[in-house]
């Protein structure tokens, strides 16, 4: 199965199969973003075509926000390349990057 399709199926199984209702303001420590899901999603997206790097951004963000090992430089490079300027409402990407320790 194509890695992106497998990732989307994995994400759907996290919420649909367990009857979890997600919300736009769910935090990065919500139950369906557990260690096993993040590890599996990271592995699937690592094997995907480079054109789908944008799909990897939410996984990397959860890893960064929850102090899991994640590639900050790669996250920032992809985010900037696709024109992301804010990490959340009222939080500029560059200011967040500085707080995260980016050079």
C-alpha distances in whole Angstrom, upper triangle without the diagonal:
4,6,9,7,6,10,11,10,12,15,15,16,18,20,20,20,23,25,25,26,26,28,29,31,29,30,27,28,27,26,22,22,23,23,20,18,19,18,14,14,16,14,10,12,14,11,11,13,16,17,15,18,19,16,17,21,21,20,22,25,25,25,28,29,29,30,27,26,25,25,28,29,25,25,28,28,25,26,29,28,26,30,29,33,33,31,33,36,39,37,37,34,36,38,35,34,38,38,35,37,35,38
4,6,5,6,9,10,11,12,14,15,16,18,21,21,21,24,25,25,26,25,27,27,29,28,28,26,28,27,26,22,22,23,22,20,17,18,17,14,13,14,13,9,10,12,9,8,9,13,13,11,14,16,13,14,18,19,18,20,23,23,23,26,28,28,29,26,25,23,23,26,26,22,22,25,24,21,23,26,24,23,26,26,30,30,28,30,33,36,34,34,31,33,35,33,32,35,36,32,34,33,35
4,5,5,6,9,10,10,12,14,15,16,19,19,20,22,24,23,25,23,25,25,27,25,25,23,24,24,23,20,18,19,19,17,14,14,14,11,9,10,9,5,6,9,7,5,8,11,12,10,12,13,11,11,15,15,14,16,19,19,19,22,24,24,25,22,21,19,19,22,23,19,19,22,21,18,20,23,22,21,24,24,27,27,25,27,30,33,31,31,28,30,32,29,28,32,32,29,31,29,32
4,5,5,6,9,10,11,12,14,15,17,18,19,21,22,22,22,20,22,22,24,22,23,21,23,22,22,18,17,19,19,17,14,14,15,12,9,11,11,7,7,10,9,6,9,11,11,8,10,11,8,9,13,13,13,15,17,18,19,21,23,23,24,22,21,19,19,21,22,18,18,21,20,17,18,21,20,18,21,21,25,25,23,25,27,30,29,28,25,28,30,27,27,30,31,28,30,28,31
4,5,5,6,9,10,11,12,14,16,16,17,19,21,20,21,20,22,22,24,23,24,22,24,23,22,18,18,20,20,18,15,16,16,13,11,13,13,9,10,13,12,10,12,15,14,11,14,14,11,13,16,16,15,18,20,20,21,24,25,25,27,24,24,22,23,25,26,22,21,24,24,20,21,25,23,21,24,24,27,27,25,27,29,32,31,31,28,31,33,30,30,33,33,31,33,32,34
4,5,5,6,9,10,10,12,15,15,15,18,19,19,21,20,22,23,25,23,23,21,22,21,20,16,16,17,17,15,12,13,13,10,9,11,11,7,9,12,11,10,13,16,16,13,15,16,12,13,16,16,14,17,19,19,19,23,24,24,25,22,22,21,22,24,25,22,21,25,25,21,23,26,25,23,26,25,29,28,26,27,30,33,32,32,29,32,34,30,30,33,33,30,32,31,34
4,5,5,6,9,10,11,13,14,15,17,18,18,19,17,19,19,21,19,20,18,19,18,17,14,13,15,15,13,10,10,11,8,6,9,9,6,7,11,11,10,13,15,15,11,12,13,9,10,13,12,10,14,16,15,16,19,20,20,22,19,19,18,19,21,22,19,18,21,22,19,19,23,22,21,23,22,25,25,22,24,27,30,28,28,25,28,30,27,26,30,29,26,29,28,31
4,5,5,6,9,10,11,12,13,15,16,16,16,15,17,17,20,18,19,18,19,18,17,14,13,16,17,15,12,12,14,11,9,12,13,10,10,14,14,12,15,16,16,12,14,13,10,11,14,12,12,15,17,16,18,21,21,21,24,21,22,20,21,23,24,21,20,23,23,20,20,24,23,21,23,22,25,24,22,23,25,29,27,28,26,29,30,27,27,31,30,28,30,30,33
4,5,5,6,9,10,10,11,13,15,15,16,16,18,19,22,20,21,19,20,19,17,13,14,16,17,15,11,13,15,12,10,14,14,11,12,16,15,14,17,19,19,15,17,17,13,15,17,15,15,18,20,18,20,23,23,23,25,23,24,22,24,26,28,24,23,26,27,23,24,27,27,24,27,26,29,28,25,26,29,32,31,31,29,32,34,30,30,34,33,31,33,33,36
4,5,5,6,9,10,10,12,14,14,15,15,18,19,21,18,19,17,18,16,14,11,11,12,13,11,8,10,11,8,7,11,12,10,11,15,15,14,18,20,20,16,17,17,13,13,16,14,12,16,17,16,17,20,21,20,22,20,21,20,22,24,26,23,21,25,26,23,23,27,27,25,27,25,28,27,24,25,28,31,29,30,28,31,32,29,29,32,31,28,31,31,34
4,5,5,7,9,10,11,12,11,12,11,14,15,17,14,16,14,15,13,12,9,9,11,13,12,8,10,12,10,8,12,13,11,12,16,16,16,18,20,19,16,16,16,12,12,14,11,11,14,15,14,15,19,19,18,21,19,20,19,21,22,25,22,20,23,24,21,21,25,25,23,25,23,26,24,21,22,24,27,26,27,25,28,29,26,26,30,29,26,29,29,32
4,5,6,6,7,9,10,10,11,11,14,15,18,16,17,17,17,15,14,10,12,14,16,14,11,13,16,13,12,15,17,14,15,19,19,18,21,22,22,18,19,18,14,16,17,15,14,18,19,17,19,22,22,21,24,22,24,23,25,26,28,26,23,26,27,24,24,28,27,25,27,25,28,26,24,24,26,29,28,30,28,31,32,29,30,33,32,30,33,32,36
4,5,5,5,7,9,10,12,12,16,18,20,17,19,18,18,15,13,9,12,13,15,13,10,13,15,12,12,16,17,15,16,20,20,19,22,24,24,20,21,21,17,18,19,17,16,19,20,18,20,23,23,22,24,22,24,23,26,27,30,27,25,28,30,27,26,30,30,28,30,28,31,29,26,26,28,32,31,32,30,34,34,31,31,35,33,31,34,34,37
4,6,6,6,9,8,10,10,14,16,17,14,15,14,14,11,9,6,8,9,12,10,8,11,13,11,11,15,16,15,16,19,20,20,23,25,24,21,21,20,17,17,18,15,14,17,18,15,17,20,19,18,21,19,21,21,24,25,28,26,23,27,28,26,25,29,29,27,29,27,29,27,24,24,26,29,28,30,28,31,32,28,29,32,30,28,31,31,35
4,6,5,6,5,7,7,11,14,15,12,15,14,14,11,10,7,10,12,15,14,11,14,16,15,14,18,19,18,19,22,23,22,25,26,26,22,23,21,18,18,19,16,15,19,19,16,19,22,20,20,23,22,24,23,26,27,30,28,25,28,30,27,26,30,30,28,29,27,29,27,24,23,25,28,28,30,28,32,32,29,30,33,31,29,32,33,36
4,5,5,6,8,10,13,16,18,16,18,18,18,15,13,10,13,15,18,17,14,17,19,17,16,20,21,19,21,24,24,24,26,28,27,23,24,23,20,21,22,19,18,22,22,20,22,25,24,23,27,25,27,27,29,30,33,30,28,31,32,29,28,32,32,30,31,29,31,29,27,26,28,31,31,32,31,35,35,32,33,36,35,33,36,36,40
4,6,8,11,13,16,19,21,18,20,20,19,16,13,11,14,15,18,16,14,17,19,17,17,20,21,20,21,24,25,24,27,29,29,25,26,25,22,22,24,21,20,24,24,21,23,26,26,24,27,25,28,27,30,31,34,32,29,33,34,31,31,34,35,32,34,32,34,32,29,29,31,34,33,35,34,37,38,34,35,38,37,34,37,38,41
4,6,9,11,15,18,19,16,18,18,17,13,11,9,13,13,16,15,13,16,19,17,17,21,22,21,23,26,26,26,29,31,31,27,27,26,23,23,24,21,20,23,23,20,22,25,24,22,26,24,27,27,30,31,34,32,29,32,34,32,31,35,35,33,34,32,34,32,29,28,29,33,32,34,33,36,36,33,34,37,35,33,36,37,40
4,7,10,13,16,18,15,18,18,18,14,12,11,14,16,19,18,16,19,21,20,20,23,25,23,24,28,29,28,31,32,31,28,28,27,23,24,25,21,21,25,24,21,24,27,25,24,27,26,29,29,31,32,35,33,30,33,35,32,31,35,36,33,34,32,34,31,28,27,28,32,32,34,33,37,36,33,35,38,36,34,37,38,41
4,6,10,13,14,12,14,15,14,11,9,8,11,13,17,17,14,17,20,19,18,21,23,22,23,26,28,27,30,31,30,26,26,25,21,22,22,18,18,22,21,18,21,23,21,21,24,23,26,26,29,29,32,31,28,30,32,30,28,32,33,30,31,29,30,28,25,23,25,28,28,30,30,33,33,30,31,34,32,30,34,35,38
4,7,10,12,10,13,15,15,11,11,10,13,15,19,19,16,18,22,21,19,22,25,24,24,27,29,28,30,31,30,26,26,24,21,22,22,18,19,22,21,18,21,24,21,21,25,24,27,26,29,29,32,30,27,29,32,29,27,31,32,29,30,27,28,26,23,21,22,26,26,28,28,32,31,28,30,33,31,30,33,34,38
4,7,9,7,10,12,12,9,10,9,11,14,17,18,15,16,20,19,18,20,23,22,22,25,27,25,28,28,27,23,23,21,18,19,18,15,16,19,17,15,18,20,18,18,22,22,24,24,26,26,29,27,24,26,28,25,24,27,28,26,26,23,25,22,19,18,19,22,22,25,24,28,28,25,27,30,28,26,30,30,34
4,5,5,9,12,13,10,12,12,13,16,20,21,18,18,22,22,20,22,25,24,23,26,28,27,29,29,27,24,24,21,19,20,18,15,17,19,17,15,19,20,18,18,22,23,25,24,26,25,28,27,23,25,27,25,23,26,27,24,24,21,22,20,17,15,16,19,20,22,22,26,26,23,25,28,26,25,29,29,33
4,6,9,11,14,12,15,14,14,17,20,22,19,18,22,22,20,21,25,24,22,25,28,26,27,27,25,22,22,18,17,18,16,13,16,18,15,14,18,19,16,18,21,22,24,23,24,23,26,25,21,22,25,22,20,22,24,21,21,18,19,16,14,12,12,16,16,19,19,23,22,20,22,25,24,23,27,27,30
4,6,9,11,10,14,14,13,17,20,22,19,18,22,23,20,22,25,25,24,26,29,27,29,28,27,24,23,20,19,19,17,13,16,17,14,13,17,17,14,16,19,20,23,22,24,22,25,25,21,22,25,23,20,23,25,22,22,18,19,15,13,10,11,14,15,18,18,21,21,18,21,23,21,21,25,25,29
4,7,8,6,10,10,10,13,16,18,16,15,19,20,18,20,23,23,22,24,27,26,28,28,27,23,22,20,18,18,16,12,14,16,13,11,15,16,13,13,17,18,21,20,22,22,25,24,20,22,25,23,21,24,26,24,23,20,21,17,15,12,14,17,17,19,19,23,22,19,21,24,22,21,24,25,29
4,5,6,9,10,9,12,14,17,15,14,18,19,17,18,22,22,21,23,26,26,28,27,27,24,22,20,18,17,15,12,13,14,11,9,12,13,9,10,14,15,18,17,20,19,22,22,19,20,23,22,20,23,25,23,23,19,20,17,13,12,14,16,15,18,18,21,20,16,19,21,18,17,21,22,26
4,6,9,9,7,9,11,14,12,11,14,16,14,15,18,19,18,20,23,23,25,25,25,21,19,18,16,15,13,9,10,11,8,5,8,9,7,7,11,11,14,14,17,16,20,19,16,18,21,20,18,21,23,22,22,19,20,17,13,12,15,18,16,18,17,20,19,15,17,20,17,16,19,20,24
4,6,8,6,7,10,13,12,11,14,16,15,16,19,21,20,22,25,25,28,27,28,24,22,21,19,17,16,13,12,13,11,8,10,11,9,7,11,11,15,15,19,18,22,22,19,21,24,23,21,25,27,26,26,23,23,20,17,16,18,21,19,21,20,23,22,18,20,22,19,17,21,22,26
4,6,6,7,11,13,12,12,15,16,16,17,20,21,21,23,25,25,28,28,28,24,23,21,19,18,17,13,13,15,13,10,12,14,12,11,14,14,18,18,21,21,25,24,21,23,26,25,23,26,28,27,27,24,25,22,18,17,19,22,21,23,22,25,24,21,23,25,22,21,24,26,29
4,5,6,9,11,10,11,14,15,15,17,19,20,20,23,25,25,28,29,29,25,24,23,20,19,19,15,14,17,16,12,14,16,14,13,16,15,19,19,23,23,27,26,23,26,28,26,25,29,30,29,30,26,28,25,21,21,23,25,24,27,26,28,28,24,25,28,25,24,27,28,32
4,5,9,9,7,9,12,12,12,15,17,17,18,20,22,22,25,26,26,22,21,20,17,17,17,13,12,15,15,11,13,16,15,14,17,16,18,18,22,22,26,24,22,24,27,25,24,27,29,27,28,25,27,24,21,20,23,26,25,26,25,28,28,24,25,28,26,24,27,28,32
4,7,8,6,6,10,11,10,12,15,15,15,17,20,20,23,23,24,20,19,18,15,14,14,10,9,12,11,8,10,13,12,10,13,12,15,15,18,19,22,21,18,21,23,21,21,24,26,24,25,22,24,22,18,18,21,24,22,24,22,25,25,21,22,25,23,20,24,24,28
4,6,5,6,9,10,11,12,14,16,16,18,20,21,25,25,26,22,21,21,18,16,16,13,11,13,13,10,10,13,13,10,13,11,14,15,18,20,23,22,20,23,25,24,23,27,28,27,28,25,27,25,21,21,24,27,25,26,25,27,27,23,24,26,24,21,24,25,29
4,6,5,6,9,10,10,12,14,15,16,19,20,23,24,25,22,20,21,18,15,16,14,11,12,13,10,9,13,13,10,11,9,11,13,16,18,21,20,19,22,24,23,23,27,28,27,29,26,28,26,22,23,26,28,26,27,25,27,27,23,23,26,24,21,23,24,28
4,6,5,6,8,10,11,12,14,15,17,19,22,23,25,21,20,21,18,16,17,15,12,14,16,13,12,16,16,14,15,12,14,15,18,20,23,22,20,24,26,24,24,28,29,28,30,27,30,28,24,25,28,31,29,30,27,30,30,26,26,29,27,24,26,27,30
4,5,5,6,8,10,10,12,14,16,17,20,21,22,18,18,18,15,13,15,12,9,12,14,11,11,15,15,14,15,13,14,14,17,19,22,20,19,22,24,22,22,26,26,25,27,25,27,25,22,23,26,29,27,28,25,28,28,25,25,28,26,23,26,26,30
4,6,5,6,9,10,10,12,14,15,19,19,20,17,15,16,13,10,12,10,6,9,10,8,8,11,12,11,12,10,11,11,14,16,19,17,15,19,20,19,19,23,23,22,24,22,24,23,19,20,24,26,24,25,22,25,25,21,21,24,23,20,22,22,26
4,6,5,6,9,10,11,13,15,18,19,20,17,16,17,15,12,14,13,9,10,13,11,9,13,15,13,13,10,10,11,14,16,19,17,16,20,21,20,21,24,25,24,26,24,27,25,22,24,27,29,27,27,24,26,27,24,23,26,24,21,23,23,26
4,5,5,6,9,10,11,13,16,18,19,16,16,17,14,12,14,13,10,12,15,13,12,16,18,16,17,14,14,14,16,19,21,19,18,22,22,20,22,25,25,24,27,25,28,27,24,25,28,31,29,29,26,29,30,26,25,28,27,24,26,26,29
4,5,5,6,8,10,11,14,15,16,13,12,13,10,8,11,10,7,10,12,11,11,14,16,15,17,14,14,13,14,17,19,16,15,19,20,17,18,22,22,21,23,22,24,23,21,22,25,28,26,26,23,26,27,24,23,26,26,22,24,24,27
4,6,5,6,9,10,13,13,15,12,11,12,10,7,10,10,7,8,11,11,9,12,15,14,15,12,11,9,11,14,16,13,13,16,17,15,17,20,20,20,22,21,23,23,20,22,25,28,25,25,22,24,25,22,21,24,23,20,22,21,24
4,6,5,7,9,13,14,16,13,13,15,13,10,13,14,10,11,15,14,13,16,18,18,18,14,13,12,13,17,18,15,15,19,19,17,19,23,22,22,25,24,26,26,23,25,29,31,29,28,25,27,29,25,24,27,27,23,25,24,27
4,5,5,7,10,12,14,11,11,13,11,9,13,13,11,13,16,16,15,18,20,20,20,17,16,15,16,18,20,17,16,20,20,17,19,23,22,21,24,23,26,26,24,26,29,31,29,29,26,28,30,27,25,29,28,25,27,26,28
4,5,5,8,9,11,8,8,10,8,6,10,11,9,10,14,14,14,16,18,19,19,16,15,13,13,16,17,13,13,17,16,14,16,19,18,17,20,20,23,23,21,23,26,29,26,26,22,25,27,24,22,26,26,23,24,23,26
4,6,8,9,11,10,9,12,10,8,11,13,11,11,15,15,14,16,19,19,19,16,14,12,12,15,15,12,13,16,16,14,16,19,18,18,21,21,24,24,22,25,28,30,27,26,23,25,27,24,22,25,26,22,23,22,24
4,7,9,11,10,10,14,12,11,14,16,14,15,18,19,18,20,23,23,23,20,18,16,15,19,19,15,16,20,18,16,19,22,20,20,24,23,27,27,25,28,31,33,31,30,26,28,30,28,26,29,30,26,27,25,28
4,6,8,7,8,11,10,9,13,15,14,15,18,19,18,20,23,24,24,21,19,17,16,19,19,15,16,19,17,15,17,20,18,18,21,21,25,25,24,26,29,32,29,28,25,27,30,27,25,29,29,26,28,26,28
4,5,6,8,11,11,11,14,17,16,16,19,21,21,22,25,26,26,23,22,19,17,20,19,15,16,18,17,14,17,19,16,16,20,21,24,25,24,27,30,32,30,28,25,27,30,28,26,29,30,27,28,26,28
4,5,6,9,10,10,12,15,15,15,18,20,19,20,23,25,25,22,20,17,15,17,16,12,13,15,13,10,14,15,13,13,17,18,21,23,22,25,28,30,27,25,22,24,27,25,23,26,27,25,25,23,24
4,6,8,9,10,12,15,16,16,18,21,21,22,24,26,26,24,23,19,17,19,17,14,14,16,14,10,13,15,12,11,15,16,20,22,21,24,27,29,26,25,22,23,27,25,23,27,28,26,27,24,26
4,5,6,7,10,12,13,13,15,17,18,19,21,23,24,22,20,17,16,17,17,13,13,15,14,10,12,15,13,11,15,15,19,20,19,22,24,27,25,23,20,23,25,23,22,26,27,24,26,23,25
4,5,5,7,10,11,10,13,15,15,16,18,20,21,19,17,14,12,14,13,10,9,12,10,7,9,12,11,10,13,13,17,18,17,19,23,25,22,21,17,20,22,20,18,22,23,20,22,20,22
4,5,5,8,10,10,11,14,15,16,17,19,20,19,18,15,14,14,14,11,9,11,11,7,8,11,10,8,11,10,14,15,14,16,19,21,19,18,15,18,20,18,17,21,22,20,22,19,22
4,6,7,8,10,11,13,14,15,17,18,20,18,18,15,14,15,16,13,11,14,14,10,11,14,13,11,14,13,17,17,15,17,20,23,21,20,17,20,22,20,19,23,23,21,23,21,24
4,6,5,6,9,10,11,12,14,16,17,15,14,11,11,12,13,10,8,12,12,9,10,14,14,13,15,14,17,17,15,17,20,23,20,20,17,19,21,18,17,21,21,18,20,19,22
4,5,5,6,9,10,10,12,14,15,14,14,10,10,10,12,9,6,9,10,8,7,11,12,11,13,11,13,13,11,13,17,19,16,16,13,16,17,15,14,18,18,15,18,16,19
4,5,5,6,9,10,10,12,14,13,14,11,12,12,15,13,9,12,14,11,10,14,15,14,15,12,15,14,11,12,16,18,16,16,14,17,18,15,15,19,18,16,19,18,21
4,5,5,6,9,10,11,12,11,11,9,11,12,14,12,10,13,15,13,13,16,17,16,18,16,18,17,14,15,19,21,19,19,16,19,20,17,16,20,19,16,19,18,22
4,5,5,6,8,10,10,9,9,6,7,8,11,9,7,10,12,11,11,14,16,15,17,14,16,15,12,15,19,20,17,17,14,16,17,14,13,16,16,13,15,15,18
4,5,5,6,8,10,10,10,8,9,9,12,11,8,10,13,12,11,14,16,15,16,13,14,13,9,11,15,17,14,14,12,14,15,11,11,15,14,11,14,14,18
4,5,5,6,8,8,10,9,11,11,15,14,11,14,17,15,14,18,20,19,20,16,18,16,12,13,17,19,16,17,15,18,18,14,14,17,16,13,16,17,20
4,6,5,6,5,6,6,9,10,13,13,11,13,16,15,15,18,20,20,21,18,19,18,14,16,19,21,18,19,16,18,18,15,14,17,15,12,15,15,19
4,6,5,6,7,6,8,7,11,12,9,11,14,15,14,16,19,19,19,16,17,15,12,14,18,19,15,16,13,15,15,11,10,13,11,8,11,12,16
4,6,8,10,9,12,11,14,15,12,14,17,17,15,18,21,20,20,17,17,15,11,12,15,17,14,15,13,15,14,11,11,14,11,9,13,14,18
4,6,9,10,13,13,17,17,15,17,20,20,19,21,24,24,24,21,21,19,15,16,19,20,17,19,17,19,18,14,15,17,14,12,15,16,20
4,6,8,11,11,15,16,14,16,19,20,19,21,24,24,25,22,22,20,16,18,21,22,19,20,18,19,18,14,14,15,13,10,12,14,18
4,6,10,11,14,15,14,16,19,19,19,22,23,24,25,22,23,21,18,19,23,24,21,22,19,20,20,17,16,18,16,12,14,16,19
4,7,9,12,12,12,15,17,17,18,20,22,23,24,22,23,22,19,21,24,25,22,22,19,20,20,17,15,17,16,12,14,14,17
4,6,9,9,8,11,13,13,14,17,18,19,20,18,20,19,16,19,22,23,20,20,16,17,18,15,13,16,15,11,13,13,16
4,6,5,6,9,10,11,12,14,15,17,18,17,18,18,16,19,23,23,20,19,15,16,17,15,12,14,15,11,12,11,13
4,5,5,6,9,10,10,12,14,16,16,14,15,15,13,16,20,20,17,15,12,12,14,11,8,11,11,8,9,7,10
4,5,5,6,9,10,11,12,14,15,14,15,16,15,18,22,22,18,16,12,12,14,13,9,11,13,10,10,7,9
4,5,5,6,8,10,10,12,14,13,15,16,15,18,22,23,19,17,14,14,17,15,12,15,16,13,13,11,13
4,6,5,6,9,10,11,12,11,13,13,11,15,18,19,16,14,11,12,14,12,10,13,14,12,13,11,13
4,6,5,6,8,10,10,9,10,11,10,14,17,18,14,12,8,9,12,10,8,11,13,11,12,9,11
4,6,5,6,9,10,10,12,14,13,17,20,21,17,15,11,11,15,14,11,14,16,14,14,11,12
4,5,5,6,9,9,11,13,13,16,19,20,18,15,12,13,16,15,13,16,18,16,17,14,16
4,6,5,6,5,8,9,9,13,16,17,14,12,9,11,14,12,11,15,16,15,16,14,15
4,5,5,5,7,10,11,14,17,17,15,12,9,9,13,13,11,14,17,16,16,13,14
4,6,8,10,13,14,17,20,20,18,15,12,13,17,16,15,18,20,19,19,16,17
4,6,9,12,13,16,18,19,17,15,12,14,18,17,16,19,21,20,21,18,20
4,6,9,11,14,15,16,15,12,10,12,15,15,15,18,20,19,21,18,19
4,6,8,10,12,13,11,9,7,10,13,12,12,15,17,16,18,16,18
4,7,9,10,10,9,6,5,8,10,10,11,13,15,15,17,15,17
4,5,7,7,6,4,5,8,9,9,10,13,14,14,17,15,17
4,7,8,6,6,5,9,9,7,9,12,12,12,15,14,17
4,6,5,7,8,12,11,9,12,15,14,14,18,17,20
4,6,8,10,13,12,12,15,17,16,17,20,20,23
4,6,10,12,10,10,14,15,14,16,19,19,21
4,6,9,7,7,10,11,11,13,15,15,18
4,5,5,6,9,10,11,12,15,14,15
4,6,5,6,9,10,10,12,11,13
4,5,5,6,9,10,11,9,10
4,5,5,6,9,10,10,11
4,5,5,6,9,9,12
4,5,5,6,5,8
4,5,5,5,7
4,5,7,10
4,6,9
4,6
4
